[in-house]
């Protein structure tokens, strides 16, 4: 899997792998100290709880995007059956969470390691949705600080606040969105 270094260089030795207990411990050890003094939404996440208590338990896939020993991002998806209340679809792939390493967040560091880690993980989710027969449809509840990304950059449709999910905004993309997203890409 390719990752983009700021400045335009591609590295091709990154890989998606299962997010096991060993990687969970590595993430907690390396990410949380860097997030502790920030206002990032994930600085207080209970990672074990997020892993062990997903919104939807059907067809769970929990992946880490790694390069060497470093975890560059994490993605957890499931099949939403039935989809969240604000959804317009009968079926979709639900993004339980998609999160990028602190060193890959341009707003947190002047020396961003890789660009486009989130969109790379989102492309995997779209491909998975297609492979599972959901035509690229995805849905997710956004953390407050990510709303602008999903609206302005990812161009997902905001279906509004969802009372069942603590008033977090619910976003989704249909098959036309998936085609556009995969064709255009996002960095």
N, C-alpha and C positions, 0 to 999 in steps of 0.2 A: 504494500500500500504506500502511496506517495504522500509526502507532507511538504508543504511549501515554506521555505525559509524566507523571512523578510528580505527583500532584495531580488527575489525571483528564482533562487536555486531550489531544485527539487531533490529530496532525499527519498529513496525508494525502499528502505529497509525497515519501515514501520510495519507492524502487524496487528491484526485484531485477534484477540485470544479471550478465552473464558475468564471472567472476573472471579477468581477463587479467593479463599481465605488469605493466602499468602499475599496476593495483590491488594486485598482490602487493607491488610496491616501496613503494607508499603505506602498506600495512599494516605492513610491516617498519619503515618510517621512523616511523610514528606510534604503533603499539601496543607494540613491543618495549621502547622506553625506559620506558614506563609499567609494564611487567610485570617489568622487570629486577630490581627490589628486592623482589618479591613471592614468595610460595610457589606461585603459580598453575602448574598443570600445563603450560600452553602457553607459559610464559616461555622454554623452551629448544627449542621445536619448530623443526625444519628445514622451513620453509614450502615451499621448492622440492621437497624430498623428499616431503612430504605430497601435494603436487599431482602430482608426476611418478610416484609409486609407490603408487597406491591399492591397497587390499586386493583389490578387484574392478574389472576394467577395462570391464565391459559396461555400456552405457547411462550413462556418467558424466555427471553434471551438476554443475558447479562454479559457485556463485553468490555474489555479494556483495549484502548489503542496504545500500543507500546512501541517504543524505540529503545532497544537495549533494555536496561533495567528500569527506565523511566516510564511512568504512566502519563501519557499526553492528554488523554480524555477517557471518559467512561459513558457508556450508553446502555440503558435497560429498556427493553420493549416487551410488549405483551399484546394479546388480542383482547380488545375491549368487547366484552359480551355481557350485556348490551353496552353500546357506547355511552359515554357520559351524557348527562341530561341535555346540555346545549347542542349536542351534535345533530347534524342534519342527515347522517348516514346510518345505514343498517349495520355496516361492518367497517372496521378500520384497524390499523395497527396503532396502538397507543404507545407513546413515548413516556415511559414512567419517569425517566430523567435522562438528561444529556448534559454533561458537565465537562469543562475544559480545565486542564491544569493551570494553576495560578501563573506560571511562567509563560503561558501562551495567551494571556489576556492583555491586550495592548494597553488597556486603561490602568493596569496594575504595575506594569514594568516598562522601563525604557528599553529593555533588551529582550523583547519577545522572541522566544525560541522558534515557534512555528505559527503560521497564519492559517486560518481556515480549518482548524481542527473540528469545531462544531459543525460546520457545513459538511465536512467529510463524514462525520458520524451520522448526520441527518441523511446524506445520500445512501448510506448503508440501510438506514431505516426504510427509506422509500423502496429500495431494491427488495428488502425483506417483505414489505407490504405487497409488492407485485408477486413475489414468489409464493406467498401464502394465499393469493387469489383476491386481494383487496384493492387491486388496480392502482397502487401507489398512495391510497388514502392514508393519511396519518392524523392523529389528534394528540394534543398535549395540554396540560395546565402549566402556565408560565409562572415562574417566580417573578416578583415585582420588577427587579432590575433587568430582566430579560425581555420584558414586553416590547420595548422599542426594537430590539433585534428581530423578534418574530414578525412584527408589523412592517418595519421599514426595509430590512435586508432580506429576510426569508420570504416575505410577501404572503404569509399565511393569513387566513381569514380569522379575525377576532370575533368570536361568537358571544363575547361579554363575560361578565363575572359569574362564577358558578358558586352558589351558596353551599353546595355539598362539598366543595373543596376550599373552604375558607375564603371565598370571594376572589380566588385567583382567576385571572382571565383564561378562558379556554380558547385555543387556536386549533384550526384544522386546515388541511389541504385536500382537495379532491384530485381526481385523476388528471385533469387538465393542469392543475398546479404541479403535480408530480412530473408530468412531461416537460413543463417549462423549467422546473428546478433542475432536472437531470440534464436538460439540453444546455441551459445557460450556465449552470454552476453558480457557485457563490464562494468568494474568498474572504 
